[in-house]
Amino acid sequence: MTEDLRPATVAVTAGRPPHEPDQPLNAPITMAATYVAGGDLEYGRYGNPTWTALEDVLGALEGGRCLTFASGLAAVATVLDLVAQGGIVVAPAHSYTGTLLQLADLEARGRIQARLVDITDTEAVAAACDDAALVWFESPTNPALELADIPAIAAAAHEAGAVVVVDNTFATPLLQRPLEMGADIVVHSATKYLAGHSDVQMGAIMTNDDQVYGVLKGRRDLLGAIPGTFEAWLTLRGVRTLHLRVERAQANAADLAERLAAHPAIGEVRYPGFGGIVSIVLAEGAMAADLLCRKTRLWIHATSLGGVESTLERRRRWKAEPATIPDGLVRLSVGIEDVEDLWRDLATALDDLVG
Ligand SMILES: *Cc1c(COP(=O)(O)O)cnc(C)c1O
């Protein structure tokens, strides 16, 4: 049924109870640590009807089967755990810092070998796929907003026999569906756009490979990085408006990217042409960037992204952010407010910097 429907309709309609008299319209919050014996669920760590409702929607949106996790990094860790002892993992040098820290930690313990690449250099990435067990990428990358050629890299990785994983947190399944572009596994920090209100931590994995799904489900059962039931319900509620939020955030971001490029305080604007994240590099560097984050009044100085409210931060304030990310780079997570108010607030703060 969901195959014939457009994404906006899937976001609204999937994962609901059957249309029958006295059924609620929404999946209830099922608080249960155990179930009466003899069925499929048996115990709270193995499954929950509220997770299933959310997984039905997220899976339908990405075009695969979905498993949800306690956080994006729990999902990342579960996927990286697929790599056999000593296996090679190819990943972008500019990735989410938590992913980079996990790779470094696994490498330091001799679990894997990490090969960090410039994900925009398709030929170099293809060459790095040689003997790799897993090829990981983000596109757009966080926070440099570089784009990868997903189909070309997936083909090269498959030729080398590697599993292809895309972290699709920034694009969302509305703007990019990596499973259709050759990826084997998609990972999300559902904390960001999918939940969308900066009030839940949640992760998700999608795949079309039943064997991989079974292995990942087995790891979740055993390691226990399961989502909270209330968090799953909140994420499900958030997903119902995903298309509206992404549409507005993207329209605001495209508009702001253009206006920002003309401001004398800004050295560089990075906007990949889609999505709601814009990175700007302040002409005067880190101090100006820190000042900007303190001066805005609507824009909230905070880490994370993908919420309804606009936030900003200088990424290099985090020790784990690679030194190749400019010191004065501020990542803007554009929200769904009125763009004129967002611009006035930013412009006032920026004018102050050059005035
Ligand atoms: C935030 C983020 C993660 C980690 O997700 P958490 O929910 O914070 O654990 C992973 N990948 C990307 C691209 C992210 O932005």
The ligand as a Tripos MOL2 file, in Angstrom:
@<TRIPOS>MOLECULE
LIG
   15    15     1     0     0
SMALL
NO_CHARGES

@<TRIPOS>ATOM
      1 C1         23.6990   14.0100   15.8510 C.3       1 LIG1
      2 C2         24.2260   13.1020   14.8070 C.ar      1 LIG1
      3 C3         24.5360   11.7700   15.0910 C.ar      1 LIG1
      4 C4         24.4080   11.1890   16.5000 C.3       1 LIG1
      5 O1         23.0810   11.1200   16.9060 O.3       1 LIG1
      6 P1         22.6490   11.1960   18.4800 P.3       1 LIG1
      7 O2         21.1720   11.0590   18.3780 O.co2     1 LIG1
      8 O3         23.1110   12.5090   18.9930 O.co2     1 LIG1
      9 O4         23.3080   10.0690   19.1660 O.co2     1 LIG1
     10 C5         24.9850   10.9730   14.0500 C.ar      1 LIG1
     11 N1         25.1370   11.4540   12.7960 N.ar      1 LIG1
     12 C6         24.8660   12.7430   12.4870 C.ar      1 LIG1
     13 C7         25.0680   13.2240   11.0900 C.3       1 LIG1
     14 C8         24.4080   13.6070   13.4740 C.ar      1 LIG1
     15 O5         24.1520   14.8890   13.1640 O.3       1 LIG1
@<TRIPOS>BOND
     1     1     2 1
     2     2     3 ar
     3     2    14 ar
     4     3     4 1
     5     3    10 ar
     6     4     5 1
     7     5     6 1
     8     6     7 2
     9     6     8 1
    10     6     9 1
    11    10    11 ar
    12    11    12 ar
    13    12    13 1
    14    12    14 ar
    15    14    15 1
@<TRIPOS>SUBSTRUCTURE
     1 LIG1         1 GROUP 0 **** ****
